[in-house]
Amino acid sequence: MTKMTMSRGLFYLASLLAGGLALAGLADFDPASGMLDIRPFDLREFSLTLLATIGNALAALAVWKGWGGR
């Protein structure tokens, strides 16, 4: 993987994160200009919500894959 490919991939991930923050209502993101304005938010509440979402996704994956079944 070349440095150009890696940097382009990191840019796409950063844009995805910025868009996700905008969809969650935590930021204003203009993809045309690349401007990201993050609104003030409670980091503890955000962390708890993120961990709960990840936990639910892993639980759904476990049920779908049949993990833990006998």
Secondary structure by P-SEA (a helix, b strand, c coil): ccaaaaaaaaaaaaaaaaaaaaaaccccccccccbbbbccccaaaaaaaaaaaaaaaaaaaaaaaccccc
